[in-house]
Each structure stands twice: as C-alpha cells, then as structure tokens.
Amino acid sequence: MLSTLRGSLKGYLTGVGWWLWLRLTGSRCIACGWLFLAHTPWRSWRCNRTPLPQTITEQGLARLEDHGHTEAEADLAAAVRAKRTA
C-alpha cells in the first residue's frame, strides 16, 4: 500500500494537507480561474491537462543552465533554448 503513496506516508499526508488548503481557502485555479472549491472531478481533469500560461524567463533559463543538478534539468534548458532560437 505504501508504494501507491509515492514513497512515504509523510508525503501522502502533505499532499492531503495541500489539497484541503487549496479547496477551503478560496484559492483559484491557474488554468481557468475558478475557485478550487467549485472544481468538479471533470473540471479538475481538464485543468490538469491544460497548458499553463507561464513561460520560463531568460533569468530562469540561465539559472537552469548554471545550476542544473540533473540531466533532465539540463535537457529542459537546452530544449527551451533551441525552441526560442528556432
């Protein structure tokens, strides 16, 4: 059962805490602007698959390139840089 909790019970409980906080404090969805409290399961499914209107700035891209600790972060920085120059 713990393998389904992505590693630990502490991580699961942290996720539940954030879920409750987002639902009950009047936070809004980044993708659609609706209150999380008003999100039905279908709406959550749609919003989770919606591209966010956020981009990586030049400063953030430089930080990824300079301090990338994993190969995935370095690959992400290279892909974003290539897409911007194309």
PyMOL Python script that loads the backbone (N, CA, C, O; Angstrom):
from pymol import cmd

cmd.read_pdbstr("""\
ATOM      1  N   MET A   1       0.809  -1.192   0.000  1.00  0.00           N
ATOM      2  CA  MET A   1       0.000   0.000   0.000  1.00  0.00           C
ATOM      3  C   MET A   1       0.856   1.262   0.000  1.00  0.00           C
ATOM      4  O   MET A   1       0.518   2.239  -0.668  1.00  0.00           O
ATOM      5  N   LEU A   2       1.943   1.252   0.730  1.00  0.00           N
ATOM      6  CA  LEU A   2       2.777   2.449   0.794  1.00  0.00           C
ATOM      7  C   LEU A   2       3.415   2.787  -0.550  1.00  0.00           C
ATOM      8  O   LEU A   2       3.752   3.944  -0.802  1.00  0.00           O
ATOM      9  N   SER A   3       3.583   1.784  -1.418  1.00  0.00           N
ATOM     10  CA  SER A   3       4.158   2.086  -2.724  1.00  0.00           C
ATOM     11  C   SER A   3       3.214   2.954  -3.556  1.00  0.00           C
ATOM     12  O   SER A   3       3.663   3.696  -4.430  1.00  0.00           O
ATOM     13  N   THR A   4       1.920   2.865  -3.291  1.00  0.00           N
ATOM     14  CA  THR A   4       0.968   3.700  -4.017  1.00  0.00           C
ATOM     15  C   THR A   4       0.952   5.126  -3.476  1.00  0.00           C
ATOM     16  O   THR A   4       0.369   6.009  -4.106  1.00  0.00           O
ATOM     17  N   LEU A   5       1.564   5.367  -2.349  1.00  0.00           N
ATOM     18  CA  LEU A   5       1.596   6.694  -1.760  1.00  0.00           C
ATOM     19  C   LEU A   5       2.834   7.471  -2.187  1.00  0.00           C
ATOM     20  O   LEU A   5       3.173   8.495  -1.593  1.00  0.00           O
ATOM     21  N   ARG A   6       3.499   6.980  -3.214  1.00  0.00           N
ATOM     22  CA  ARG A   6       4.701   7.608  -3.768  1.00  0.00           C
ATOM     23  C   ARG A   6       5.802   7.755  -2.731  1.00  0.00           C
ATOM     24  O   ARG A   6       6.414   8.814  -2.593  1.00  0.00           O
ATOM     25  N   GLY A   7       6.033   6.700  -2.025  1.00  0.00           N
ATOM     26  CA  GLY A   7       7.210   6.675  -1.182  1.00  0.00           C
ATOM     27  C   GLY A   7       6.970   6.696   0.303  1.00  0.00           C
ATOM     28  O   GLY A   7       7.559   5.884   1.016  1.00  0.00           O
ATOM     29  N   SER A   8       6.143   7.575   0.806  1.00  0.00           N
ATOM     30  CA  SER A   8       6.028   7.651   2.250  1.00  0.00           C
ATOM     31  C   SER A   8       4.669   8.172   2.678  1.00  0.00           C
ATOM     32  O   SER A   8       3.964   8.844   1.925  1.00  0.00           O
ATOM     33  N   LEU A   9       4.338   7.844   3.883  1.00  0.00           N
ATOM     34  CA  LEU A   9       3.093   8.329   4.458  1.00  0.00           C
ATOM     35  C   LEU A   9       3.168   9.832   4.689  1.00  0.00           C
ATOM     36  O   LEU A   9       2.164  10.534   4.564  1.00  0.00           O
ATOM     37  N   LYS A  10       4.352  10.324   5.024  1.00  0.00           N
ATOM     38  CA  LYS A  10       4.522  11.765   5.240  1.00  0.00           C
ATOM     39  C   LYS A  10       4.214  12.546   3.959  1.00  0.00           C
ATOM     40  O   LYS A  10       3.557  13.586   4.009  1.00  0.00           O
ATOM     41  N   GLY A  11       4.688  12.047   2.815  1.00  0.00           N
ATOM     42  CA  GLY A  11       4.404  12.695   1.536  1.00  0.00           C
ATOM     43  C   GLY A  11       2.925  12.680   1.205  1.00  0.00           C
ATOM     44  O   GLY A  11       2.391  13.655   0.676  1.00  0.00           O
ATOM     45  N   TYR A  12       2.265  11.574   1.515  1.00  0.00           N
ATOM     46  CA  TYR A  12       0.831  11.468   1.274  1.00  0.00           C
ATOM     47  C   TYR A  12       0.061  12.466   2.137  1.00  0.00           C
ATOM     48  O   TYR A  12      -0.834  13.156   1.648  1.00  0.00           O
ATOM     49  N   LEU A  13       0.409  12.539   3.413  1.00  0.00           N
ATOM     50  CA  LEU A  13      -0.285  13.462   4.313  1.00  0.00           C
ATOM     51  C   LEU A  13      -0.026  14.916   3.942  1.00  0.00           C
ATOM     52  O   LEU A  13      -0.909  15.760   4.101  1.00  0.00           O
ATOM     53  N   THR A  14       1.164  15.218   3.453  1.00  0.00           N
ATOM     54  CA  THR A  14       1.456  16.568   2.980  1.00  0.00           C
ATOM     55  C   THR A  14       0.564  16.915   1.792  1.00  0.00           C
ATOM     56  O   THR A  14       0.025  18.019   1.716  1.00  0.00           O
ATOM     57  N   GLY A  15       0.412  15.977   0.874  1.00  0.00           N
ATOM     58  CA  GLY A  15      -0.459  16.189  -0.282  1.00  0.00           C
ATOM     59  C   GLY A  15      -1.904  16.405   0.123  1.00  0.00           C
ATOM     60  O   GLY A  15      -2.578  17.273  -0.432  1.00  0.00           O
ATOM     61  N   VAL A  16      -2.384  15.637   1.073  1.00  0.00           N
ATOM     62  CA  VAL A  16      -3.761  15.799   1.556  1.00  0.00           C
ATOM     63  C   VAL A  16      -3.923  17.169   2.202  1.00  0.00           C
ATOM     64  O   VAL A  16      -4.942  17.834   2.012  1.00  0.00           O
ATOM     65  N   GLY A  17      -2.918  17.591   2.967  1.00  0.00           N
ATOM     66  CA  GLY A  17      -2.983  18.908   3.605  1.00  0.00           C
ATOM     67  C   GLY A  17      -3.065  20.029   2.586  1.00  0.00           C
ATOM     68  O   GLY A  17      -3.866  20.951   2.735  1.00  0.00           O
ATOM     69  N   TRP A  18      -2.230  19.952   1.540  1.00  0.00           N
ATOM     70  CA  TRP A  18      -2.269  20.979   0.492  1.00  0.00           C
ATOM     71  C   TRP A  18      -3.594  20.953  -0.246  1.00  0.00           C
ATOM     72  O   TRP A  18      -4.139  22.005  -0.581  1.00  0.00           O
ATOM     73  N   TRP A  19      -4.122  19.752  -0.506  1.00  0.00           N
ATOM     74  CA  TRP A  19      -5.401  19.634  -1.199  1.00  0.00           C
ATOM     75  C   TRP A  19      -6.497  20.327  -0.392  1.00  0.00           C
ATOM     76  O   TRP A  19      -7.300  21.080  -0.944  1.00  0.00           O
ATOM     77  N   LEU A  20      -6.526  20.071   0.912  1.00  0.00           N
ATOM     78  CA  LEU A  20      -7.525  20.714   1.765  1.00  0.00           C
ATOM     79  C   LEU A  20      -7.339  22.227   1.796  1.00  0.00           C
ATOM     80  O   LEU A  20      -8.312  22.977   1.709  1.00  0.00           O
ATOM     81  N   TRP A  21      -6.099  22.672   1.918  1.00  0.00           N
ATOM     82  CA  TRP A  21      -5.826  24.104   1.975  1.00  0.00           C
ATOM     83  C   TRP A  21      -6.293  24.790   0.691  1.00  0.00           C
ATOM     84  O   TRP A  21      -6.940  25.836   0.746  1.00  0.00           O
ATOM     85  N   LEU A  22      -5.968  24.204  -0.462  1.00  0.00           N
ATOM     86  CA  LEU A  22      -6.390  24.794  -1.735  1.00  0.00           C
ATOM     87  C   LEU A  22      -7.908  24.822  -1.871  1.00  0.00           C
ATOM     88  O   LEU A  22      -8.466  25.799  -2.370  1.00  0.00           O
ATOM     89  N   ARG A  23      -8.570  23.774  -1.438  1.00  0.00           N
ATOM     90  CA  ARG A  23     -10.022  23.700  -1.556  1.00  0.00           C
ATOM     91  C   ARG A  23     -10.744  24.667  -0.630  1.00  0.00           C
ATOM     92  O   ARG A  23     -11.750  25.261  -1.017  1.00  0.00           O
ATOM     93  N   LEU A  24     -10.245  24.830   0.580  1.00  0.00           N
ATOM     94  CA  LEU A  24     -11.017  25.524   1.603  1.00  0.00           C
ATOM     95  C   LEU A  24     -10.620  26.978   1.842  1.00  0.00           C
ATOM     96  O   LEU A  24     -11.289  27.671   2.609  1.00  0.00           O
ATOM     97  N   THR A  25      -9.558  27.458   1.211  1.00  0.00           N
ATOM     98  CA  THR A  25      -9.122  28.834   1.477  1.00  0.00           C
ATOM     99  C   THR A  25      -9.503  29.801   0.376  1.00  0.00           C
ATOM    100  O   THR A  25      -9.128  30.972   0.443  1.00  0.00           O
ATOM    101  N   GLY A  26     -10.220  29.364  -0.618  1.00  0.00           N
ATOM    102  CA  GLY A  26     -10.634  30.276  -1.682  1.00  0.00           C
ATOM    103  C   GLY A  26      -9.571  30.462  -2.754  1.00  0.00           C
ATOM    104  O   GLY A  26      -9.608  31.450  -3.488  1.00  0.00           O
ATOM    105  N   SER A  27      -8.622  29.534  -2.861  1.00  0.00           N
ATOM    106  CA  SER A  27      -7.603  29.616  -3.906  1.00  0.00           C
ATOM    107  C   SER A  27      -8.235  29.388  -5.265  1.00  0.00           C
ATOM    108  O   SER A  27      -9.245  28.695  -5.388  1.00  0.00           O
ATOM    109  N   ARG A  28      -7.634  29.977  -6.279  1.00  0.00           N
ATOM    110  CA  ARG A  28      -8.163  29.852  -7.640  1.00  0.00           C
ATOM    111  C   ARG A  28      -7.226  29.021  -8.508  1.00  0.00           C
ATOM    112  O   ARG A  28      -6.015  28.973  -8.290  1.00  0.00           O
ATOM    113  N   CYS A  29      -7.820  28.376  -9.485  1.00  0.00           N
ATOM    114  CA  CYS A  29      -7.070  27.554 -10.439  1.00  0.00           C
ATOM    115  C   CYS A  29      -6.265  28.462 -11.368  1.00  0.00           C
ATOM    116  O   CYS A  29      -6.770  29.487 -11.828  1.00  0.00           O
ATOM    117  N   ILE A  30      -5.035  28.094 -11.639  1.00  0.00           N
ATOM    118  CA  ILE A  30      -4.186  28.881 -12.535  1.00  0.00           C
ATOM    119  C   ILE A  30      -4.683  28.767 -13.974  1.00  0.00           C
ATOM    120  O   ILE A  30      -4.621  29.734 -14.734  1.00  0.00           O
ATOM    121  N   ALA A  31      -5.173  27.589 -14.346  1.00  0.00           N
ATOM    122  CA  ALA A  31      -5.569  27.346 -15.731  1.00  0.00           C
ATOM    123  C   ALA A  31      -6.873  28.037 -16.122  1.00  0.00           C
ATOM    124  O   ALA A  31      -6.972  28.593 -17.217  1.00  0.00           O
ATOM    125  N   CYS A  32      -7.886  28.009 -15.230  1.00  0.00           N
ATOM    126  CA  CYS A  32      -9.195  28.533 -15.632  1.00  0.00           C
ATOM    127  C   CYS A  32      -9.698  29.687 -14.771  1.00  0.00           C
ATOM    128  O   CYS A  32     -10.623  30.390 -15.177  1.00  0.00           O
ATOM    129  N   GLY A  33      -9.121  29.897 -13.605  1.00  0.00           N
ATOM    130  CA  GLY A  33      -9.531  30.989 -12.743  1.00  0.00           C
ATOM    131  C   GLY A  33     -10.698  30.675 -11.820  1.00  0.00           C
ATOM    132  O   GLY A  33     -11.109  31.537 -11.044  1.00  0.00           O
ATOM    133  N   TRP A  34     -11.242  29.465 -11.882  1.00  0.00           N
ATOM    134  CA  TRP A  34     -12.339  29.074 -10.997  1.00  0.00           C
ATOM    135  C   TRP A  34     -11.803  28.806  -9.601  1.00  0.00           C
ATOM    136  O   TRP A  34     -10.621  28.509  -9.429  1.00  0.00           O
ATOM    137  N   LEU A  35     -12.676  28.912  -8.606  1.00  0.00           N
ATOM    138  CA  LEU A  35     -12.317  28.501  -7.253  1.00  0.00           C
ATOM    139  C   LEU A  35     -12.094  26.993  -7.239  1.00  0.00           C
ATOM    140  O   LEU A  35     -12.822  26.245  -7.892  1.00  0.00           O
ATOM    141  N   PHE A  36     -11.083  26.549  -6.490  1.00  0.00           N
ATOM    142  CA  PHE A  36     -10.867  25.109  -6.390  1.00  0.00           C
ATOM    143  C   PHE A  36     -12.052  24.411  -5.747  1.00  0.00           C
ATOM    144  O   PHE A  36     -12.332  23.246  -6.031  1.00  0.00           O
ATOM    145  N   LEU A  37     -12.743  25.129  -4.882  1.00  0.00           N
ATOM    146  CA  LEU A  37     -13.911  24.555  -4.232  1.00  0.00           C
ATOM    147  C   LEU A  37     -14.991  24.192  -5.251  1.00  0.00           C
ATOM    148  O   LEU A  37     -15.739  23.237  -5.041  1.00  0.00           O
ATOM    149  N   ALA A  38     -15.081  24.939  -6.345  1.00  0.00           N
ATOM    150  CA  ALA A  38     -16.103  24.698  -7.363  1.00  0.00           C
ATOM    151  C   ALA A  38     -15.660  23.685  -8.422  1.00  0.00           C
ATOM    152  O   ALA A  38     -16.442  23.342  -9.309  1.00  0.00           O
ATOM    153  N   HIS A  39     -14.433  23.208  -8.342  1.00  0.00           N
ATOM    154  CA  HIS A  39     -13.947  22.248  -9.331  1.00  0.00           C
ATOM    155  C   HIS A  39     -14.588  20.876  -9.123  1.00  0.00           C
ATOM    156  O   HIS A  39     -14.464  20.269  -8.059  1.00  0.00           O
ATOM    157  N   THR A  40     -15.258  20.415 -10.140  1.00  0.00           N
ATOM    158  CA  THR A  40     -15.750  19.039 -10.137  1.00  0.00           C
ATOM    159  C   THR A  40     -14.600  18.150 -10.597  1.00  0.00           C
ATOM    160  O   THR A  40     -13.606  18.661 -11.111  1.00  0.00           O
ATOM    161  N   PRO A  41     -14.708  16.842 -10.427  1.00  0.00           N
ATOM    162  CA  PRO A  41     -13.633  15.967 -10.918  1.00  0.00           C
ATOM    163  C   PRO A  41     -13.359  16.162 -12.418  1.00  0.00           C
ATOM    164  O   PRO A  41     -12.203  16.132 -12.838  1.00  0.00           O
ATOM    165  N   TRP A  42     -14.417  16.362 -13.232  1.00  0.00           N
ATOM    166  CA  TRP A  42     -14.202  16.567 -14.660  1.00  0.00           C
ATOM    167  C   TRP A  42     -13.440  17.863 -14.918  1.00  0.00           C
ATOM    168  O   TRP A  42     -12.535  17.895 -15.752  1.00  0.00           O
ATOM    169  N   ARG A  43     -13.798  18.926 -14.212  1.00  0.00           N
ATOM    170  CA  ARG A  43     -13.120  20.210 -14.395  1.00  0.00           C
ATOM    171  C   ARG A  43     -11.655  20.093 -13.980  1.00  0.00           C
ATOM    172  O   ARG A  43     -10.777  20.628 -14.657  1.00  0.00           O
ATOM    173  N   SER A  44     -11.385  19.408 -12.891  1.00  0.00           N
ATOM    174  CA  SER A  44     -10.002  19.201 -12.459  1.00  0.00           C
ATOM    175  C   SER A  44      -9.223  18.424 -13.514  1.00  0.00           C
ATOM    176  O   SER A  44      -8.061  18.725 -13.786  1.00  0.00           O
ATOM    177  N   TRP A  45      -9.869  17.424 -14.104  1.00  0.00           N
ATOM    178  CA  TRP A  45      -9.209  16.625 -15.136  1.00  0.00           C
ATOM    179  C   TRP A  45      -8.827  17.517 -16.317  1.00  0.00           C
ATOM    180  O   TRP A  45      -7.716  17.423 -16.838  1.00  0.00           O
ATOM    181  N   ARG A  46      -9.772  18.399 -16.742  1.00  0.00           N
ATOM    182  CA  ARG A  46      -9.493  19.304 -17.864  1.00  0.00           C
ATOM    183  C   ARG A  46      -8.371  20.278 -17.531  1.00  0.00           C
ATOM    184  O   ARG A  46      -7.465  20.490 -18.336  1.00  0.00           O
ATOM    185  N   CYS A  47      -8.437  20.870 -16.337  1.00  0.00           N
ATOM    186  CA  CYS A  47      -7.434  21.869 -15.957  1.00  0.00           C
ATOM    187  C   CYS A  47      -6.049  21.255 -15.799  1.00  0.00           C
ATOM    188  O   CYS A  47      -5.047  21.896 -16.115  1.00  0.00           O
ATOM    189  N   ASN A  48      -5.986  20.024 -15.314  1.00  0.00           N
ATOM    190  CA  ASN A  48      -4.693  19.365 -15.159  1.00  0.00           C
ATOM    191  C   ASN A  48      -4.050  19.073 -16.500  1.00  0.00           C
ATOM    192  O   ASN A  48      -2.843  18.837 -16.558  1.00  0.00           O
ATOM    193  N   ARG A  49      -4.815  19.081 -17.578  1.00  0.00           N
ATOM    194  CA  ARG A  49      -4.278  18.809 -18.907  1.00  0.00           C
ATOM    195  C   ARG A  49      -4.217  20.052 -19.791  1.00  0.00           C
ATOM    196  O   ARG A  49      -3.968  19.948 -20.992  1.00  0.00           O
ATOM    197  N   THR A  50      -4.440  21.216 -19.207  1.00  0.00           N
ATOM    198  CA  THR A  50      -4.399  22.472 -19.934  1.00  0.00           C
ATOM    199  C   THR A  50      -3.004  23.078 -19.831  1.00  0.00           C
ATOM    200  O   THR A  50      -2.472  23.185 -18.726  1.00  0.00           O
ATOM    201  N   PRO A  51      -2.396  23.478 -20.943  1.00  0.00           N
ATOM    202  CA  PRO A  51      -1.096  24.147 -20.856  1.00  0.00           C
ATOM    203  C   PRO A  51      -1.234  25.455 -20.073  1.00  0.00           C
ATOM    204  O   PRO A  51      -2.163  26.231 -20.295  1.00  0.00           O
ATOM    205  N   LEU A  52      -0.306  25.681 -19.170  1.00  0.00           N
ATOM    206  CA  LEU A  52      -0.369  26.875 -18.339  1.00  0.00           C
ATOM    207  C   LEU A  52       0.149  28.089 -19.090  1.00  0.00           C
ATOM    208  O   LEU A  52       1.046  27.968 -19.925  1.00  0.00           O
ATOM    209  N   PRO A  53      -0.407  29.257 -18.802  1.00  0.00           N
ATOM    210  CA  PRO A  53       0.038  30.479 -19.475  1.00  0.00           C
ATOM    211  C   PRO A  53       1.294  31.061 -18.841  1.00  0.00           C
ATOM    212  O   PRO A  53       1.378  32.266 -18.606  1.00  0.00           O
ATOM    213  N   GLN A  54       2.265  30.204 -18.566  1.00  0.00           N
ATOM    214  CA  GLN A  54       3.508  30.639 -17.930  1.00  0.00           C
ATOM    215  C   GLN A  54       4.674  30.239 -18.825  1.00  0.00           C
ATOM    216  O   GLN A  54       4.626  29.218 -19.511  1.00  0.00           O
ATOM    217  N   THR A  55       5.713  31.054 -18.807  1.00  0.00           N
ATOM    218  CA  THR A  55       6.910  30.747 -19.587  1.00  0.00           C
ATOM    219  C   THR A  55       8.137  30.865 -18.697  1.00  0.00           C
ATOM    220  O   THR A  55       8.092  31.480 -17.631  1.00  0.00           O
ATOM    221  N   ILE A  56       9.216  30.278 -19.142  1.00  0.00           N
ATOM    222  CA  ILE A  56      10.486  30.388 -18.431  1.00  0.00           C
ATOM    223  C   ILE A  56      11.166  31.661 -18.909  1.00  0.00           C
ATOM    224  O   ILE A  56      11.367  31.843 -20.109  1.00  0.00           O
ATOM    225  N   THR A  57      11.519  32.540 -17.985  1.00  0.00           N
ATOM    226  CA  THR A  57      12.181  33.791 -18.342  1.00  0.00           C
ATOM    227  C   THR A  57      13.647  33.527 -18.662  1.00  0.00           C
ATOM    228  O   THR A  57      14.165  32.444 -18.389  1.00  0.00           O
ATOM    229  N   GLU A  58      14.309  34.517 -19.237  1.00  0.00           N
ATOM    230  CA  GLU A  58      15.738  34.380 -19.535  1.00  0.00           C
ATOM    231  C   GLU A  58      16.543  34.154 -18.259  1.00  0.00           C
ATOM    232  O   GLU A  58      17.500  33.380 -18.248  1.00  0.00           O
ATOM    233  N   GLN A  59      16.148  34.836 -17.185  1.00  0.00           N
ATOM    234  CA  GLN A  59      16.844  34.669 -15.914  1.00  0.00           C
ATOM    235  C   GLN A  59      16.672  33.243 -15.388  1.00  0.00           C
ATOM    236  O   GLN A  59      17.629  32.636 -14.907  1.00  0.00           O
ATOM    237  N   GLY A  60      15.461  32.716 -15.480  1.00  0.00           N
ATOM    238  CA  GLY A  60      15.210  31.346 -15.038  1.00  0.00           C
ATOM    239  C   GLY A  60      15.925  30.329 -15.904  1.00  0.00           C
ATOM    240  O   GLY A  60      16.413  29.316 -15.402  1.00  0.00           O
ATOM    241  N   LEU A  61      15.992  30.587 -17.198  1.00  0.00           N
ATOM    242  CA  LEU A  61      16.694  29.693 -18.109  1.00  0.00           C
ATOM    243  C   LEU A  61      18.191  29.675 -17.804  1.00  0.00           C
ATOM    244  O   LEU A  61      18.819  28.616 -17.810  1.00  0.00           O
ATOM    245  N   ALA A  62      18.753  30.842 -17.540  1.00  0.00           N
ATOM    246  CA  ALA A  62      20.176  30.909 -17.179  1.00  0.00           C
ATOM    247  C   ALA A  62      20.430  30.174 -15.870  1.00  0.00           C
ATOM    248  O   ALA A  62      21.455  29.509 -15.717  1.00  0.00           O
ATOM    249  N   ARG A  63      19.519  30.290 -14.945  1.00  0.00           N
ATOM    250  CA  ARG A  63      19.670  29.592 -13.665  1.00  0.00           C
ATOM    251  C   ARG A  63      19.615  28.081 -13.858  1.00  0.00           C
ATOM    252  O   ARG A  63      20.363  27.343 -13.216  1.00  0.00           O
ATOM    253  N   LEU A  64      18.727  27.617 -14.744  1.00  0.00           N
ATOM    254  CA  LEU A  64      18.669  26.184 -15.039  1.00  0.00           C
ATOM    255  C   LEU A  64      19.970  25.697 -15.653  1.00  0.00           C
ATOM    256  O   LEU A  64      20.465  24.625 -15.308  1.00  0.00           O
ATOM    257  N   GLU A  65      20.516  26.482 -16.556  1.00  0.00           N
ATOM    258  CA  GLU A  65      21.754  26.076 -17.211  1.00  0.00           C
ATOM    259  C   GLU A  65      22.936  26.097 -16.253  1.00  0.00           C
ATOM    260  O   GLU A  65      23.791  25.213 -16.304  1.00  0.00           O
ATOM    261  N   ASP A  66      22.990  27.100 -15.380  1.00  0.00           N
ATOM    262  CA  ASP A  66      24.124  27.226 -14.470  1.00  0.00           C
ATOM    263  C   ASP A  66      24.069  26.252 -13.309  1.00  0.00           C
ATOM    264  O   ASP A  66      25.094  25.703 -12.903  1.00  0.00           O
ATOM    265  N   HIS A  67      22.885  26.039 -12.777  1.00  0.00           N
ATOM    266  CA  HIS A  67      22.764  25.244 -11.557  1.00  0.00           C
ATOM    267  C   HIS A  67      21.991  23.952 -11.752  1.00  0.00           C
ATOM    268  O   HIS A  67      21.524  23.361 -10.778  1.00  0.00           O
ATOM    269  N   GLY A  68      21.848  23.504 -12.991  1.00  0.00           N
ATOM    270  CA  GLY A  68      21.110  22.268 -13.240  1.00  0.00           C
ATOM    271  C   GLY A  68      21.806  21.088 -12.578  1.00  0.00           C
ATOM    272  O   GLY A  68      22.955  20.777 -12.892  1.00  0.00           O
ATOM    273  N   HIS A  69      21.109  20.441 -11.670  1.00  0.00           N
ATOM    274  CA  HIS A  69      21.714  19.344 -10.928  1.00  0.00           C
ATOM    275  C   HIS A  69      21.433  17.998 -11.568  1.00  0.00           C
ATOM    276  O   HIS A  69      22.135  17.024 -11.296  1.00  0.00           O
ATOM    277  N   THR A  70      20.435  17.934 -12.398  1.00  0.00           N
ATOM    278  CA  THR A  70      20.109  16.659 -13.009  1.00  0.00           C
ATOM    279  C   THR A  70      20.204  16.785 -14.527  1.00  0.00           C
ATOM    280  O   THR A  70      20.193  17.881 -15.088  1.00  0.00           O
ATOM    281  N   GLU A  71      20.294  15.656 -15.147  1.00  0.00           N
ATOM    282  CA  GLU A  71      20.367  15.623 -16.606  1.00  0.00           C
ATOM    283  C   GLU A  71      19.050  16.120 -17.216  1.00  0.00           C
ATOM    284  O   GLU A  71      19.049  16.745 -18.277  1.00  0.00           O
ATOM    285  N   ALA A  72      17.935  15.837 -16.541  1.00  0.00           N
ATOM    286  CA  ALA A  72      16.627  16.282 -17.040  1.00  0.00           C
ATOM    287  C   ALA A  72      16.533  17.805 -17.056  1.00  0.00           C
ATOM    288  O   ALA A  72      15.982  18.379 -17.996  1.00  0.00           O
ATOM    289  N   GLU A  73      17.069  18.471 -16.019  1.00  0.00           N
ATOM    290  CA  GLU A  73      17.038  19.938 -15.989  1.00  0.00           C
ATOM    291  C   GLU A  73      17.899  20.520 -17.100  1.00  0.00           C
ATOM    292  O   GLU A  73      17.522  21.511 -17.725  1.00  0.00           O
ATOM    293  N   ALA A  74      19.049  19.914 -17.347  1.00  0.00           N
ATOM    294  CA  ALA A  74      19.916  20.377 -18.427  1.00  0.00           C
ATOM    295  C   ALA A  74      19.238  20.169 -19.781  1.00  0.00           C
ATOM    296  O   ALA A  74      19.330  21.026 -20.660  1.00  0.00           O
ATOM    297  N   ASP A  75      18.561  19.040 -19.952  1.00  0.00           N
ATOM    298  CA  ASP A  75      17.839  18.772 -21.196  1.00  0.00           C
ATOM    299  C   ASP A  75      16.696  19.762 -21.396  1.00  0.00           C
ATOM    300  O   ASP A  75      16.455  20.209 -22.518  1.00  0.00           O
ATOM    301  N   LEU A  76      15.992  20.108 -20.323  1.00  0.00           N
ATOM    302  CA  LEU A  76      14.905  21.076 -20.405  1.00  0.00           C
ATOM    303  C   LEU A  76      15.437  22.434 -20.840  1.00  0.00           C
ATOM    304  O   LEU A  76      14.857  23.080 -21.713  1.00  0.00           O
ATOM    305  N   ALA A  77      16.534  22.866 -20.237  1.00  0.00           N
ATOM    306  CA  ALA A  77      17.111  24.163 -20.600  1.00  0.00           C
ATOM    307  C   ALA A  77      17.552  24.170 -22.063  1.00  0.00           C
ATOM    308  O   ALA A  77      17.345  25.161 -22.764  1.00  0.00           O
ATOM    309  N   ALA A  78      18.155  23.080 -22.527  1.00  0.00           N
ATOM    310  CA  ALA A  78      18.589  23.019 -23.922  1.00  0.00           C
ATOM    311  C   ALA A  78      17.395  23.023 -24.875  1.00  0.00           C
ATOM    312  O   ALA A  78      17.449  23.655 -25.930  1.00  0.00           O
ATOM    313  N   ALA A  79      16.318  22.323 -24.512  1.00  0.00           N
ATOM    314  CA  ALA A  79      15.129  22.282 -25.375  1.00  0.00           C
ATOM    315  C   ALA A  79      14.466  23.654 -25.454  1.00  0.00           C
ATOM    316  O   ALA A  79      14.045  24.070 -26.533  1.00  0.00           O
ATOM    317  N   VAL A  80      14.367  24.355 -24.340  1.00  0.00           N
ATOM    318  CA  VAL A  80      13.754  25.685 -24.346  1.00  0.00           C
ATOM    319  C   VAL A  80      14.606  26.650 -25.145  1.00  0.00           C
ATOM    320  O   VAL A  80      14.084  27.453 -25.918  1.00  0.00           O
ATOM    321  N   ARG A  81      15.917  26.575 -24.962  1.00  0.00           N
ATOM    322  CA  ARG A  81      16.832  27.463 -25.707  1.00  0.00           C
ATOM    323  C   ARG A  81      16.725  27.186 -27.212  1.00  0.00           C
ATOM    324  O   ARG A  81      16.711  28.127 -28.007  1.00  0.00           O
ATOM    325  N   ALA A  82      16.651  25.921 -27.612  1.00  0.00           N
ATOM    326  CA  ALA A  82      16.549  25.583 -29.031  1.00  0.00           C
ATOM    327  C   ALA A  82      15.219  26.051 -29.623  1.00  0.00           C
ATOM    328  O   ALA A  82      15.173  26.509 -30.764  1.00  0.00           O
ATOM    329  N   LYS A  83      14.141  25.935 -28.850  1.00  0.00           N
ATOM    330  CA  LYS A  83      12.829  26.358 -29.330  1.00  0.00           C
ATOM    331  C   LYS A  83      12.766  27.874 -29.506  1.00  0.00           C
ATOM    332  O   LYS A  83      12.106  28.369 -30.420  1.00  0.00           O
ATOM    333  N   ARG A  84      13.456  28.611 -28.629  1.00  0.00           N
ATOM    334  CA  ARG A  84      13.440  30.064 -28.737  1.00  0.00           C
ATOM    335  C   ARG A  84      14.279  30.568 -29.891  1.00  0.00           C
ATOM    336  O   ARG A  84      13.962  31.611 -30.462  1.00  0.00           O
ATOM    337  N   THR A  85      15.327  29.870 -30.250  1.00  0.00           N
ATOM    338  CA  THR A  85      16.187  30.328 -31.344  1.00  0.00           C
ATOM    339  C   THR A  85      15.656  29.864 -32.704  1.00  0.00           C
ATOM    340  O   THR A  85      16.068  30.386 -33.740  1.00  0.00           O
ATOM    341  N   ALA A  86      14.756  28.899 -32.706  1.00  0.00           N
ATOM    342  CA  ALA A  86      14.223  28.385 -33.980  1.00  0.00           C
ATOM    343  C   ALA A  86      13.172  29.303 -34.560  1.00  0.00           C
ATOM    344  O   ALA A  86      12.624  29.019 -35.625  1.00  0.00           O
TER     345      ALA A  86
END
""", "prot")
cmd.dss("prot")
cmd.show_as("cartoon", "prot")
cmd.util.cbc("prot")
cmd.orient("prot")
